[in-house]
Amino acid sequence: MPMTRSILFWILALLITLASAYYQRTTGPTYPVDGTVSVHGADVHYSLTRTHGGDGDQPVSLLDPSGTVTGEIVFRRYKSPDDWSRRALTRNGDTLRGWLPHQPPAGKIEYFVELDDGSGVDRLPAHESVVTRFKGAVPLGVLIPHVIAMFLAMLLSTRAGIESFRRKGKPRRQAIWATGLLIIGGLILGPIVQKYAFGAYWTGFPFGTDLTDNKTLIAFIAWAIALVAIWKADAIERHPVRRWLVAIAALVTLAVYLIPHSMMGSELDYSKLDAERARQHPAVMDSVTLEPAVMEEPAQVEDPAVVPPPSVNPSDDAIPEDKQRNGSKK
């Protein structure tokens, strides 16, 4: 009977862990915006991604079996004064595909798609923009152990919490394992993943407001308090009330895992980046502005010895010729 009960408790802990992991992932700001829309009688299936890792531009793809729809991606850097830019979607069979220009780690782009079948334009999403965040490539040798350790930490935390509600429960062993895995996955491997992805080891308290870092810290503090209280093997037997510290730590961890993944995560400040780039290279186009991935050949000028410098901002209007002459007079 005790063995059967223990197995049932482990199954319950596993179900709670899987449910919380699924909820966290699907409600987070990196989960794609997908669905199907009818564009004047043609069904178009879309999945607008909200994260992109590694090098290269971010693909945006839609499925249009009718072959009658064209479209454009409309985008700009997030929280920047940039004007909206446009790129046409190209067709390859049933697929319409476009590309968002690559950004530095933690850089964000807001975008939407406009579709046209010749009789009108439909916007996806209808009333808002999709925000996507760019990140560096994280080696699988770091990422996989991090994910496994965090999953097992949640599993052991939940199991320890269930055990703490038993009058004669012994959650000490599960509590130690849960805390150890949380340290490995969240406080050791987590910052390494963060460094690869966004260029900084830790952006939570006291250095920033990254919610992923902060919620890991909160869970660790809760378990550290519980471990101190039950560290001695007979601590719960001598002081039964201390088992509730384990229950509290488990509930705190569950609450932490229910917070959507990547919410209030690292975010590049484009105003500071542009100011720094302008200071270092005032006459060179910023490499992170929204320029096409493949630059066109420079236009030929009458005098090959005189080539006008590129504009700092590609969206600025050209300076009239008469003003250029006036500005050159001393």
ABEGO torsion letter per residue (X at the ends): XAAAAAAAAAAAAAAAAAAAAAAAAAABAABBBBEBBBBGGBBBBBBBBABBBEBEBBBBBBBBAAGABBBBBBBBBBGBABBBBBBBBBBBEABBBBBBBBBBBGBBBBBBBBBBAGAEBBBOBAABBBBBBBBBBBBAAAAAAAAAAAAAAAAAAAAAAAAAABAABBAAAAAAAAAAAAAAAAAAAAAAAAAAAAGBABABOAABABAAAAAAAAAAAAAAAAAAAAABAAAAAABAAAAAAAAAAAAAAAAAAABBBGBGBBBBBAAAAAAAAAAABAABBBAABBBBABBBBBBBBABAABBBBBBABAABBBBBAAAAAAAABX
